[in-house]
């Protein structure tokens, strides 16, 4: 099992999550080592106590990756990880990018004008009409509409994007085989034809209370901005807006009736500084300010002198002159191949390196530019 497959396997460990996996990799070296570690070794990682370590070790021993991959193939899906070049660039920038994304359809690596459109499941006729109008206009303006396939506002947004002939991405709070709500199965099929239906959960994971907050931060993480159409103060859409703010993304909100509980959440967002939206022009104007040329901003380049560990610096220095395969990189850096493999995920997520076909590695474009200008570590 290589490092990429090991990440997919770890993603199958219930509630382990990317933050804990990152802590474990920092302690044990790589994802493959985590799968085979003893409870005592797992417990050495930050935030992993003896009880959790024993649970992780037990679950790791029971993982059947081959069966999971067969399920993925039967569903006509594929999996991308942070080690893959086609992993969404916007998700690399968040604090806790998913270890794996299960994808039906086509999920572009970069979608600079993706906008999340979210809101209440129990929406009013006014909210549904606003979602339809705004999602349709966003699609016609060239934006990809991202939402959660839930009842209410999400469903209206997806349908409007499709009606306008645009792209839409549905992020699930369940595995692809446990699509929720089941009544939207045909809508999911339609979305996958021109956009994508994605999930970070294993194929047979049921929707649960804990899965939706995870789903919400992926919706906002994929998007340059989040538009909340209608929501009460405890709505999941408000969680998505909070996630967007934590990720440094724009938040937009549609005003509603002052006597409607369904408007309390959006009104609070507006009071706290969210951009009030009463037409598509408000969102387009914001994007023109953020991206004057209509392109996504370049991810901030890592500063090798401050952002990298000693071992990571050795890997970058070995790559400074040319790209190479992992085995040669390990020899040049003077490190075991398995250790170098374990460092690659973190370096990819820091935008320091890119993985190429044939297990080759190269510096990210920003650092290659420094090299060509005569810079150095």
N, C-alpha and C positions, 0 to 999 in steps of 0.2 A: 504494500500500500504506500503510494507516494504522498508527498506533503499535501497536495490538493485533495486527494481522496481522504486523507486524514482529517482535513478541515470539514469535509462533508460529513464524515462519521461523527466528529465531535458536535456538529450541529444537530445530530440526532439525540444527543444526551439532553434529556428534558431539563429546561430552565438553567442550563449551564451558561449560555449566552456569550457574546463576543468579549465583554469586559473581563469576565473571569478567565476565558480562554487566553486573552492577551496576558493576564497576570501569570497564568500557568506556563505560557511560552517563555516569558521573561525568566521564569525559575528553572524550567526543565529543558529549554533549548528549542523545541519544535513541537508541532502538533502530533507527529508520529510518536514522540516520546510520551506525550500525555496519555495516549491510548493504552500504552503498555506500562504505565507507572504504577507503583504500589501506593496504597492509601497514605503511607508515611511520607513518600516523596511528594504526593499531591498536596498534602497538608502544609508543606513548606511555603507554598505560594501565598501571597497576600490575599486576605479575604477568604481563604479556604480552610475551614476548621476540620478537625478529625471526622466529625459526623458527615459533613458534606463530601469530604475526600473519599470516605468509604462508599457513599452513594455513587459518586462519579466513577470510581473504579469498578463497582459492580455493573453499572450501566454500560461502561466501555466494553466489558467482557461479553455483553449480550448483543452488541451491535451486529446486524447482518447487512452490510453495505451492498453486497451483490443483490439481495432481494430488493432493497430500496432502489437501486439503479435500474432493475428490471421494471419496477413500477413506473419510474420516470419515463422509460422508453415506451411502455405501453400507452402512457398518457400523451405521447407525442411532445414531450417536454424536454428541456435540458437544464443543466445546473451551471451557474457561474459563481465563482468565488473571487475574493480579492486578489488571488494569484493569477486570475485570467485577465487578459488585456481588454476584454469586452465587458468587464464589471463597470457599472455606471459610475462615471467620474464624480458626480454630485454626492453619491453615497460615501465615497472615499473620504470626503471632507468632514463627515459627522463624527461625533465622539465614539459611537458604538456601531460601526457598519456591520451588517449581517455577515456571518461566516459563509453563508451560501444563499443563493437565490434560485428558486425553482421557477422556470420561465416557460410559459406556453405562448408562442408568438415570437415577436422580435422586440427586444428591449435595446434601444440604441445606447452606445457607450456615453454619448453626450447629447443632452436635449436642453439647450440653454434657456428656452422659453417654456419649459414645462411649468404648469400652474396646477396646484392642488385645488380642487373645488369640493368642499365638504360641508356637512350640515346635519340637521336633525333627521333621525329615522322617521319620526312622527311629524313630518313637515306640514305646513299649511298650504293651501292653494297658492297663496302669494309667494311662499318660499319656493315651491316647485316651479312656478312661472319664472321667478328670478334666476333659478339655477338653469333652466332651459335657455333663457335668453342670453345669459352671460357665458355659459359653456359653449353655446353655438357661436357666439361672437368671438370668443377666444380661439376656437378652432379655425374660423375663417381668417383670423389674424395670424395664423401660423403657429399657434401655441398647442402643445400637447396637454390634454386634460388628464390629470391624475386624480383618482379617487379610490374609495374602498369597497365598491360593489354592494354596499349596504342598501337597505330599503330607504325610500325617501329621497333626500337631496342627492346622495351618491348615484342612485339609479338614474335620476333625472339628468345629472351631469353627463354620465356615460352615454345615455341615449341621445342627448343633444349633440355631443361631439360626433357620434356616428352619423346622425342625421345631416350634419354639416359637411360630412366627408372628411373629417379630421381624424387624428390619432388620439387614442385614449388608452391609459394604462390602469388596470384594476389591481390593487394590492389587497390580498386576502388576509383575514385573521384566522385562517385555517390552512390545512394542507390542500394541495390541488385535488386530491381524491375526496375531500370532505367539504366541498364548496358550500359556503354559507353566505346568504340564505339560498337554499336549494331552488327556490323559485326563480333565481337569476341565472340558472345554468345555461339557458339559451342565450342570454345576454352575454355571458362570459365567452361562449363560443364565437359570437359575433365580434366581440372585442379582440379576441386572439387572431382573427383573420387579418386585421390591419394594424393592430397594436400589440398589447401584451397583457396577459394575466399572470401575476407573479405572487410568490409566497416565500417567506424565509423559513417556513416550517416543513418538517418531513411530510411525506405524501399523505399519511393517514392521521395527521394531527387534527382533532376536533377543535372547533372554535370554543374559546373559554374566556373567562373574565381577564386572565392574564395575557392572552394572546393579542387582544385589541390595542392596548397601549404600545406593544411592540410593533404592531401593524401601523399605528398612527405615525410613529417616528420615521418609518420608511416612506410613507406618503409624503410627509413634509421634506424628508431628506432627498427625495428624487426631484424636488420642485424648487424653482427659483423663488416662488412665492406661494402662499396659502391663502385662498379666498374662503372665508366662512360666510355662507349664505344665510343661514338661519340656525340658531342654537340657543338652548337654555344654558344656564350657568354651569350645569354639571354634565353637559353633553360631551360625548367623545370627540366631537369636532373642536371643542375648546382645548382638549388635550393635544390635538394635532396642532392647533395654533400655538400652544405653549412650546411644543417641540420645535416648531419653526423658529420661534424667537430664540430658543436655546441654541439652535443651529446657525443663527445669524441670517436667517432668511426673512424676506418681506412678508408682512401679514396684512390682509385686506378684509374688510367686513362690509356687509350690506345692511343698511339700517332698516328697521321694521316698525311695526306699530308700538307705541309706547305702552299700550295696555296688554301686550301679548307676552306671555312667559317665553315664547319661542324667540323673542328678540332681546332678552336680557343679556345673553352671552355676547351677541354681536355688539350691542350697545356698550357693554363693559370694555370690549376690545377697542372700540373707537375712542372711548374716554381715555384709554391707556396709550393711545398713539397709533393704533392701526389706521391704515388709509381707508377712508370712507369711500365706498364704491357705489355710484348710481348709474354708471355706464362703463363700457369696456375701455373708454378713453383713460379712465383713472389708472387702470392696470398697465395699459400700453405706455402711458406717460412715465410711470414708475420704471418700467423696463428700459425705456429710452435713456433715463437718467443713469440706470445701473450699467447698461450695456449699449453705449452709443452706437456701436457698429452692428448691433444685433447678434453679437457673439457672446459666448460665456466668458467670464473672466478667467484668466489663467490661474490655476491653483497656486497658492503661495508656495514658492520653492522652499524646501527645507534648508536651514542654514547648517551646513555640515559641522561647523565649529561649535554649535551649541545644541543641536537637536538630536545628535547621533551618539550612540554608545561607542566605546572604544572598538568593539568588534565590528559594529556597523561601519565605522570610519575605515577600517581595514578593507572591508568589502568594496566600499566606494573608491578608495585609492587604487585597488586592483583593477577597477573598471575604468579608471580615468582616461586611459589612452584608447581603448577599443572595447567592443562588446565581445562576449565569449560564452561558452557553455558553462553549466554549473560546476562540472568536475574540474575544468581548467581554472575557473574562478577560485575554487577551493584551494587548489595547489598554489596559485599565485598569492592568495591571501594567507597561506600557511595555516589553514584551518581544516578540520574534517568536513567532508561533503555534507553530512547530515546537519552539522551546525550551521553551515552556510545556508542550506535549504530552510532551516528554521528562522533565519534572519530575513529572508526574502520577503515574507508577508508584511512585516513591519516596514521595510524599506519601500515596498510598493505603496502602502497606505500613507506613507509620508511624502509621496511623489518624488522620491529620490531615484528609483529605478523603474524600468519597464521590463516585463517578461515577454519574450519572443517565442515563436514556434521553435521546436527542437530543443527545448530546455535552455535556450540562450537568454542572456541577460544584457541589458544596456542601461546606461545612465538616462534619466529623464531628460527631455528636451531642454529644460531650464538649466540643468547642470552641464549638459553638452555645450550650451551656449557659453557658459562661464569658461569651459575648457578651451573653446575655440578663441576666446578673447584673452587667453593667457592666464586665467584665474587658477586657483587651486584651493585645496582644503586648508 
